[in-house]
């Protein structure tokens, strides 16, 4: 640790405490075989903290309403009758991402609170952003929307269960996850989602507008929260931009996209369904994740780590953008190839034969 004196800066607090005995512990810069730790806790100014908390809750509500507006009961019923695609997609979502988060947390030997944050991000359901990315990749939109719906509903049980199971691999974090708060947060997101479904069912003419507004607010809020947090946390923001967390944020969506496509290929889904499952697997609901981290944990404990989902979202978008560009280039090249060689094939077929023209 450097010799800088932080005691004059009110945005930092030093605490000597027994291990996890006080909620003011956060980054756990712990020396091996010691009973006390030195904790450097960045604290947001109260006003900014309250604004961010309120903004995250409001934006999550609007986002879930807009996501509900994309859901149609008839499409959901169709995939329930033939559930192969949805089943594979959900298994990929809740199989690949939590396991990836667990393995990366172990590989990078993260501190306890950081491990919890990465696991929560990995166990989150898919978000509405995956629907846009699936559309850009000419995926199966019905499958995309139904999978987002199913993963969101299943999150109520799957997310706490997976967190409990994977936390067993980290003896020091087993009691660090606020399961009750997470379950309450997950239950609350079903209400706006249900409102969106009802709007789409009874007033479908408003659904598209609400969806567009919701997505715009979602993207704007990510930037707004990031700017406010950087302003409030100052140098402490570097915690969430550490090399290990940046590497994890880059690897998680890449692994999700890759294995989502591989798994769907093994089960012989068609090409559009494979692209859809890939996007749905790698994309996490960052609004839900950030809100859980900010609301379920005390500010002094979570610090700047609640911004990790936004770092993840940046890589998630960049990597998806690269895949979309590659897909479009491949599609255009393939189309040009067909246009170039099709006339030659036609002429060959029209050559006269001894029996006459073909």
C-alpha positions in Angstrom: 0.0 0.0 0.0 1.3 3.5 -0.8 2.2 6.1 1.8 -0.6 8.5 0.8 -2.5 10.0 3.7 -6.2 9.5 3.0 -7.4 10.5 6.4 -7.9 14.1 5.3 -10.2 13.0 2.5 -13.8 12.4 3.9 -14.6 10.1 1.0 -12.4 7.4 2.4 -12.7 5.6 5.8 -10.1 3.3 7.4 -11.5 0.6 9.6 -9.6 -2.1 11.6 -12.1 -4.8 12.3 -12.7 -8.5 12.8 -13.4 -10.4 9.6 -16.9 -9.5 8.3 -18.0 -8.4 11.7 -19.0 -4.9 10.4 -21.0 -4.0 7.3 -18.4 -1.2 6.6 -16.0 -3.8 5.3 -15.8 -3.8 1.5 -12.9 -4.6 -0.6 -11.3 -6.8 2.0 -7.6 -6.1 1.5 -6.7 -9.0 3.8 -3.3 -10.2 4.8 -3.0 -13.9 5.1 -3.3 -15.5 8.5 -4.4 -12.3 10.2 -7.5 -11.7 12.3 -7.9 -8.1 11.3 -8.0 -6.3 8.0 -7.4 -2.8 6.8 -10.4 -1.7 4.8 -10.4 1.2 2.4 -14.1 2.1 1.9 -15.1 4.6 -0.7 -18.4 6.3 0.2 -20.6 8.1 -2.3 -21.9 11.6 -1.2 -25.4 11.0 0.3 -27.2 13.0 -2.3 -25.6 11.2 -5.2 -26.1 7.9 -3.5 -29.8 8.6 -3.1 -30.2 9.8 -6.7 -28.5 6.7 -8.1 -30.6 4.4 -5.9 -33.8 6.1 -7.0 -32.7 6.2 -10.7 -31.8 2.5 -10.8 -35.2 1.5 -9.3 -37.2 3.8 -11.7 -35.2 2.7 -14.7 -35.5 -1.0 -13.8 -39.3 -0.6 -13.5 -39.5 1.2 -16.9 -37.2 -1.3 -18.6 -39.2 -4.3 -17.3 -42.5 -2.7 -18.4 -41.0 -2.1 -21.9 -39.7 -5.7 -21.9 -43.2 -6.9 -21.0 -44.6 -5.0 -23.9 -42.6 -7.2 -26.3 -44.1 -10.4 -25.0 -47.2 -11.9 -26.7 -49.2 -14.6 -25.0 -49.7 -16.5 -28.3 -45.9 -16.7 -28.9 -45.2 -17.8 -25.4 -47.9 -20.6 -25.8 -46.3 -21.7 -29.1 -42.9 -22.2 -27.5 -44.4 -23.9 -24.5 -46.1 -26.5 -26.9 -42.7 -27.0 -28.7 -40.2 -26.2 -25.9 -37.0 -27.6 -27.5 -35.5 -24.2 -28.4 -36.5 -22.5 -25.1 -35.3 -25.4 -23.0 -31.9 -25.4 -24.6 -31.6 -21.6 -24.4 -32.5 -21.6 -20.7 -30.1 -24.4 -19.9 -27.4 -22.5 -21.7 -28.3 -19.2 -19.9 -28.3 -20.8 -16.4 -25.6 -23.4 -17.1 -22.9 -21.4 -18.9 -22.9 -18.0 -17.3 -22.9 -18.9 -13.6 -20.3 -21.6 -14.2 -18.2 -19.1 -16.1 -18.4 -16.5 -13.3 -17.5 -19.2 -10.8 -14.4 -20.4 -12.7 -13.2 -16.9 -13.5 -13.6 -15.8 -9.8 -11.5 -18.8 -8.8 -8.9 -18.3 -11.5 -8.3 -14.6 -10.6 -8.5 -15.3 -6.9 -10.8 -12.4 -6.3 -11.6 -10.8 -2.9 -14.8 -11.9 -1.2 -17.1 -9.0 -2.0 -15.7 -8.9 -5.6 -16.5 -12.6 -5.9 -20.1 -12.1 -4.8 -20.5 -9.3 -7.3 -19.2 -11.4 -10.2 -21.4 -14.4 -9.2 -24.5 -12.3 -9.0 -23.8 -10.9 -12.4 -23.2 -14.4 -13.8 -26.5 -15.7 -12.2 -28.7 -12.9 -13.5 -31.3 -13.6 -16.2 -31.0 -12.3 -19.8 -32.1 -8.7 -20.5 -34.1 -6.9 -23.2 -30.9 -5.8 -24.9 -30.5 -9.4 -26.1 -33.7 -9.0 -28.2 -32.1 -6.0 -30.1 -28.9 -7.9 -30.7 -30.8 -11.0 -31.9 -32.7 -8.8 -34.3 -29.5 -7.3 -35.6 -28.2 -10.9 -36.2 -31.5 -11.9 -37.9 -32.2 -14.3 -35.1 -35.5 -15.9 -34.2 -37.3 -13.1 -32.4 -40.1 -15.2 -31.1 -37.5 -17.5 -29.4 -35.5 -14.4 -28.1 -38.6 -12.8 -26.5 -39.9 -16.1 -25.0 -36.4 -17.0 -23.7 -36.1 -13.5 -22.0 -39.5 -14.0 -20.5 -38.8 -17.5 -19.2 -35.3 -16.7 -17.8 -36.8 -13.7 -16.0 -39.5 -15.7 -14.4 -37.2 -18.6 -13.6 -34.7 -16.2 -12.0 -37.0 -16.0 -8.9 -35.9 -19.6 -8.1 -32.8 -20.2 -10.1 -30.7 -17.1 -9.1 -30.8 -17.7 -5.3 -30.3 -21.5 -5.9 -27.3 -21.0 -8.2 -25.8 -18.4 -5.9 -26.1 -20.7 -2.9 -24.5 -23.6 -4.9 -21.6 -21.7 -6.3 -20.9 -19.9 -3.0 -20.2 -23.3 -1.5 -16.9 -23.2 -3.5 -15.9 -20.1 -1.5 -16.0 -20.8 2.2 -15.6 -17.1 3.1 -18.5 -15.8 1.1 -21.2 -18.3 2.0 -22.8 -15.9 4.4 -22.2 -12.7 2.4 -25.1 -13.1 -0.1 -28.4 -11.3 1.0 -30.7 -14.0 -0.4 -33.9 -12.5 1.0 -33.2 -9.1 -0.5 -32.4 -10.7 -3.9 -35.6 -12.7 -3.9 -37.6 -9.6 -3.0 -35.9 -7.7 -5.9 -36.6 -10.5 -8.3 -40.2 -10.8 -7.2 -40.7 -7.0 -7.7 -39.5 -7.1 -11.3 -42.3 -9.5 -12.2 -44.9 -6.8 -11.5 -43.8 -4.3 -14.1 -43.1 -7.1 -16.5 -46.7 -8.3 -16.0 -47.9 -4.7 -16.5 -46.1 -4.6 -19.9 -47.7 -7.9 -21.0 -51.2 -6.6 -20.1 -50.5 -3.4 -22.1 -49.4 -5.4 -25.1 -52.5 -7.6 -24.8 -55.2 -4.9 -24.2 -53.5 -1.8 -25.8 -51.0 -3.2 -28.4 -51.0 0.2 -30.2 -49.0 1.6 -27.3 -46.6 -1.3 -26.9 -44.1 -0.3 -29.6 -43.8 3.3 -28.3 -43.4 2.2 -24.7 -40.7 -0.3 -25.8 -38.7 2.4 -27.7 -39.0 4.9 -24.9 -37.9 2.2 -22.4 -34.8 1.2 -24.3 -33.8 4.8 -24.8 -34.2 5.5 -21.1 -32.2 2.3 -20.3 -29.2 3.3 -22.5 -29.3 6.9 -21.3 -29.4 5.9 -17.6 -26.3 3.7 -18.0 -24.3 6.7 -19.0 -25.9 9.0 -16.4 -25.3 6.6 -13.5 -21.8 6.0 -14.7 -21.0 9.7 -14.8 -22.5 10.4 -11.4 -20.7 7.4 -9.8 -17.3 8.5 -11.3 -17.9 12.0 -10.0 -18.8 10.8 -6.6 -16.3 8.0 -6.1 -13.4 9.8 -7.7 -10.2 7.7 -7.6 -12.1 4.8 -6.0 -13.6 4.0 -9.4 -10.3 2.4 -10.3 -11.3 -0.5 -8.1 -13.9 -1.7 -10.6 -11.5 -1.0 -13.4 -8.8 -3.2 -12.1 -7.1 -5.6 -14.6 -8.7 -8.7 -13.1 -12.3 -7.3 -13.2 -11.7 -5.8 -16.7 -10.5 -9.2 -17.9 -13.5 -11.0 -16.3 -15.9 -8.4 -17.8 -14.4 -9.1 -21.3 -14.3 -12.9 -21.0 -17.8 -13.5 -19.6 -19.8 -12.3 -22.6 -17.4 -13.8 -25.0 -17.6 -17.2 -23.4 -21.4 -16.9 -23.2 -21.8 -16.1 -26.9 -19.4 -18.8 -27.9 -20.8 -21.6 -25.8 -24.4 -20.5 -26.4 -23.8 -21.1 -30.1 -21.9 -24.3 -29.6 -24.6 -25.8 -27.4 -27.4 -24.9 -29.7 -25.4 -26.4 -32.6 -25.0 -29.7 -30.8 -28.8 -29.9 -30.4 -29.2 -29.1 -34.1 -31.2 -25.9 -33.8 -31.3 -23.9 -37.1 -28.9 -21.1 -37.8 -31.3 -18.2 -36.7 -32.0 -20.1 -33.4 -28.3 -20.6 -32.8 -27.5 -16.9 -33.2 -30.4 -16.1 -30.9 -29.3 -18.5 -28.2 -25.8 -17.1 -28.4 -27.0 -13.6 -27.8 -29.4 -14.6 -25.0 -26.7 -16.6 -23.3 -24.0 -13.9 -23.3 -26.3 -10.9 -22.5 -27.1 -10.3 -18.8 -29.8 -8.0 -17.3 -27.4 -5.3 -16.2 -30.2 -3.1 -14.8 -31.4 -5.9 -12.5 -27.8 -6.7 -11.5 -26.9 -3.1 -10.7 -30.1 -2.5 -8.8 -29.6 -5.7 -6.7 -26.0 -4.7 -5.9 -26.9 -1.2 -5.0 -30.0 -1.9 -3.0 -29.2 -5.2 -1.3 -25.8 -4.2 0.0 -24.9 -1.3 2.2 -23.2 1.6 0.4 -20.1 1.2 2.5 -19.9 -2.5 1.7 -20.5 -2.4 -2.1 -18.6 0.8 -2.8 -17.9 1.2 -6.5 -18.4 -2.5 -7.3 -22.1 -1.9 -8.2 -20.7 -0.4 -11.4 -19.2 -3.8 -12.5 -22.4 -4.7 -14.5 -21.9 -1.5 -16.5 -18.4 -2.4 -17.3 -19.7 -5.9 -18.3 -22.3 -4.2 -20.5 -19.7 -2.2 -22.3 -17.8 -5.4 -23.3 -21.1 -7.2 -24.0 -22.0 -4.5 -26.5 -18.6 -4.2 -28.1 -18.2 -8.0 -28.6 -21.8 -8.3 -29.9 -21.1 -5.4 -32.3 -18.0 -7.2 -33.6 -20.1 -10.4 -34.2 -22.9 -8.4 -35.9 -20.4 -6.8 -38.3 -18.8 -10.2 -39.0 -22.2 -11.7 -39.7 -23.2 -8.9 -42.0 -19.9 -9.0 -43.9 -20.2 -12.8 -44.3 -23.8 -12.4 -45.4 -23.0 -9.8 -48.0 -20.0 -11.7 -49.3 -22.0 -14.9 -49.6 -24.8 -13.0 -51.4 -22.3 -11.5 -53.9 -20.8 -15.0 -54.5 -24.3 -16.4 -55.3 -25.0 -13.5 -57.6 -21.6 -14.0 -59.4 -21.9 -17.7 -60.0 -25.6 -18.1 -60.5 -25.6 -17.1 -64.3 -22.7 -19.5 -65.0 -24.7 -22.3 -63.5 -27.8 -21.4 -65.6 -25.8 -21.3 -68.8 -24.3 -24.7 -68.1 -27.7 -26.2 -67.5 -29.0 -24.8 -70.8 -26.2 -26.3 -73.0 -27.8 -28.5 -75.8 -27.5 -32.3 -75.4 -27.9 -35.0 -78.0 -31.5 -35.4 -76.9 -32.0 -31.6 -77.3 -31.8 -28.6 -74.9 -32.2 -29.3 -71.2 
